[in-house]
Amino acid sequence: MTTVDTVTGTAKTMVLNMGPQHPSTHGVLRILLELDGETVVRAVPDIGYLHTGIEKSCEDKTYSQAITLTDRIDYLNPLGNNLVYCMAVEKLLGLEVPKRAQYIRVMMVELQRISSHLVWLGTHAIDLGAMSVFLYCFREREEILKIFEMFAGQRMMTSYIRIGGVALDPPVGWRQAVQKFLNTMPSRVDEYETLLTQNPIWVGRTRDIGYISPEDAIALSLTGPTLRAAGVAYDNRKVFPYSSYQEFDFAVPTRTESDCYARYLVRVAEMRESLKIVRQAMKKITDEGPIKAEAPGIIPPQREKMKTEMEALIYHFKIFTEGFSPPPGEAFVAVESPRGELGCFVASDGSPKPLRVHFRAPSFINLQALPKLCEGRLIADVVACIGTIDIVLGEVDR
C-alpha cells in the first residue's frame, strides 16, 4: 500500500507487510513496515498468530500436570520454564529443595542456556547469509540434546525439573557425557568467533545497526543480553540469586555499544560463562543424596518404596489423581532465561488447581524494542534487528 501526497500527487511512503510467515521473523510474527524508499519510517510488530492459551490451560490442570505445559512456552528454554514455575509453587508450599537437586537444576539450565544461544547464533547467522555457522551450532546443540535425553528420556520437552526437586537421579555415565561436551565446546566457540567476529561482512551487517540507548532499554523494561549489551549489568542470577547461584563463580558479560554486534558478543561470552558454571556444578553434585524434598502428600515417594510399601503407593495414587492443595496465597519468582528475566506468578485459592498462572515473558517485553531498533534503518537491517533480540514467538503469544 502506498500513501500519496495530496498536493503533488507523488508517492510519499509505502506500507509493507513482513510476515506473518517470513522465514526470518523467528516464528509467526507480522511486522507492518512503513518505508520511504528503503528506509524504515515506522515498524509495528503485530503478534497473536501463535496464541496457545497456555496460561489458561495451566489453570485447568493440577499443579504437577501444568509442568508439561511450561516446557512449550519458550520451546528453546524448557528447563528454565520448568524451573521458574516449580520455584513459584515451592514458594507457595514453603518447600526447601535439597542442595543436590539445586545443583543438578543449575547444571541443566546452564546447558539449556548454551543450547538456546546456539540456536540463536545459528539462525541469526543464516538470516544474514552465513550458512556454515548454522551447521556448526546445530552440531554442538545435538550433543546437549543427547545429554538431556540421558537425564530425562526426552530431547527437548523434558519436564525434568519437578516441584520439590528433579524427576530422576542422574543416569549412569552422565559425568563422562557432560565432561566430553565441556572438553570440546570451548574450541567450538573459538570456531564461531573465527568465522564471525572479525568477518567484514558480519561486522558490516551488525556494527552500528539496531542501536538502543541504555535509558530507552531501561524504560522499555528490557532484560537479558539486549540490556547487558547496553552497559547495564543486570542478571537475576547475581542480583536475586536462586537455586544456590550465589555459590557459583561467574561473570556477567556486558558491552556499551548497544548494537547488533554488541549483543552478539555478549551472547558468545555468556556461552563461555555457562560452561564455567556447568564445570562447577559437576564438582558440587554428589553421587548420592536426595533429589526431592521430603513432603508426603505433595512430593511423590521413591518408586522403590511405591513398589514395597502400601502407604507410599497410596500417596503416589492420590498425588497423581487428585493433586495437592497449597494454602491460599500468591507467589512470584524470577529467573534469568537466555532471553532475559523470566517471571512466574502463581495464585492459589486452596484447591488442587492454580487460580491464576502468569508468566513475565522476556520475548514479549523485549519485542517492544523493535521499532526503536529498526526505525531510521534500511529495510535490509530489519532482519538483523529481529534476530538480535532473540525472540521466541511461543513465549510472546503463549
C-alpha positions, 0 to 999 in steps of 0.5 A, spaced: 500 500 500 502 506 498 500 513 501 500 519 496 501 526 497 495 530 496 498 536 493 503 533 488 500 527 487 507 523 488 508 517 492 510 519 499 511 512 503 509 505 502 506 500 507 509 493 507 507 487 510 513 482 513 510 476 515 506 473 518 510 467 515 517 470 513 522 465 514 526 470 518 521 473 523 523 467 528 516 464 528 509 467 526 510 474 527 507 480 522 511 486 522 507 492 518 513 496 515 512 503 513 518 505 508 520 511 504 524 508 499 528 503 503 528 506 509 524 504 515 519 510 517 515 506 522 515 498 524 509 495 528 510 488 530 503 485 530 503 478 534 497 473 536 498 468 530 501 463 535 496 464 541 496 457 545 492 459 551 497 456 555 496 460 561 489 458 561 490 451 560 495 451 566 489 453 570 485 447 568 490 442 570 493 440 577 499 443 579 504 437 577 500 436 570 501 444 568 509 442 568 508 439 561 505 445 559 511 450 561 516 446 557 512 449 550 512 456 552 519 458 550 520 451 546 528 453 546 528 454 554 524 448 557 528 447 563 528 454 565 520 454 564 520 448 568 524 451 573 521 458 574 514 455 575 516 449 580 520 455 584 513 459 584 509 453 587 515 451 592 514 458 594 507 457 595 508 450 599 514 453 603 518 447 600 526 447 601 529 443 595 535 439 597 542 442 595 543 436 590 537 437 586 539 445 586 545 443 583 543 438 578 537 444 576 543 449 575 547 444 571 541 443 566 539 450 565 546 452 564 546 447 558 539 449 556 542 456 556 548 454 551 543 450 547 538 456 546 544 461 544 546 456 539 540 456 536 540 463 536 547 464 533 545 459 528 539 462 525 541 469 526 547 467 522 543 464 516 538 470 516 544 474 514 547 469 509 552 465 513 550 458 512 556 454 515 555 457 522 548 454 522 551 447 521 556 448 526 551 450 532 546 445 530 552 440 531 554 442 538 546 443 540 545 435 538 550 433 543 546 437 549 540 434 546 543 427 547 545 429 554 538 431 556 535 425 553 540 421 558 537 425 564 530 425 562 528 420 556 526 426 552 530 431 547 527 437 548 520 437 552 523 434 558 519 436 564 525 434 568 525 439 573 519 437 578 516 441 584 520 439 590 526 437 586 528 433 579 524 427 576 530 422 576 537 421 579 542 422 574 543 416 569 549 412 569 555 415 565 552 422 565 559 425 568 563 422 562 557 425 557 557 432 560 565 432 561 566 430 553 561 436 551 565 441 556 572 438 553 570 440 546 565 446 546 570 451 548 574 450 541 567 450 538 566 457 540 573 459 538 570 456 531 564 461 531 568 467 533 573 465 527 568 465 522 564 471 525 567 476 529 572 479 525 568 477 518 567 484 514 561 482 512 558 480 519 561 486 522 558 490 516 551 487 517 551 488 525 556 494 527 552 500 528 545 497 526 539 496 531 542 501 536 538 502 543 540 507 548 541 504 555 535 509 558 530 507 552 532 499 554 531 501 561 524 504 560 522 499 555 523 494 561 528 490 557 532 484 560 537 479 558 543 480 553 539 486 549 540 490 556 547 487 558 549 489 551 547 496 553 552 497 559 547 495 564 549 489 568 543 486 570 542 478 571 537 475 576 542 470 577 547 475 581 542 480 583 536 475 586 540 469 586 536 462 586 537 455 586 544 456 590 547 461 584 550 465 589 555 459 590 557 459 583 563 463 580 561 467 574 561 473 570 556 477 567 558 479 560 556 486 558 558 491 552 556 499 551 555 499 544 548 497 544 548 494 537 547 488 533 554 486 534 554 488 541 549 483 543 552 478 539 558 478 543 555 478 549 551 472 547 558 468 545 561 470 552 555 468 556 556 461 552 563 461 555 560 463 562 555 457 562 560 452 561 564 455 567 558 454 571 556 447 568 564 445 570 562 447 577 556 444 578 559 437 576 564 438 582 558 440 587 553 434 585 554 428 589 553 421 587 548 420 592 543 424 596 536 426 595 533 429 589 526 431 592 524 434 598 521 430 603 513 432 603 508 426 603 502 428 600 505 433 595 512 430 593 511 423 590 515 417 594 521 413 591 518 408 586 522 403 590 518 404 596 511 405 591 513 398 589 514 395 597 510 399 601 502 400 601 502 407 604 507 410 599 503 407 593 497 410 596 500 417 596 503 416 589 495 414 587 492 420 590 498 425 588 497 423 581 489 423 581 487 428 585 493 433 586 495 437 592 492 443 595 497 449 597 494 454 602 491 460 599 496 465 597 500 468 591 507 467 589 512 470 584 519 468 582 524 470 577 529 467 573 534 469 568 532 465 561 537 466 555 532 471 553 532 475 559 528 475 566 523 470 566 517 471 571 512 466 574 506 468 578 502 463 581 495 464 585 492 459 589 485 459 592 486 452 596 484 447 591 488 442 587 488 447 581 492 454 580 487 460 580 491 464 576 498 462 572 502 468 569 508 468 566 513 475 565 515 473 558 522 476 556 520 475 548 514 479 549 517 485 553 523 485 549 519 485 542 517 492 544 524 494 542 523 493 535 521 499 532 526 503 536 531 498 533 529 498 526 526 505 525 531 510 521 534 503 518 534 500 511 529 495 510 535 490 509 537 491 517 530 489 519 532 482 519 538 483 523 534 487 528 529 481 529 534 476 530 538 480 535 533 480 540 532 473 540 525 472 540 521 466 541 514 467 538 511 461 543 513 465 549 510 472 546 503 469 544 503 463 549 
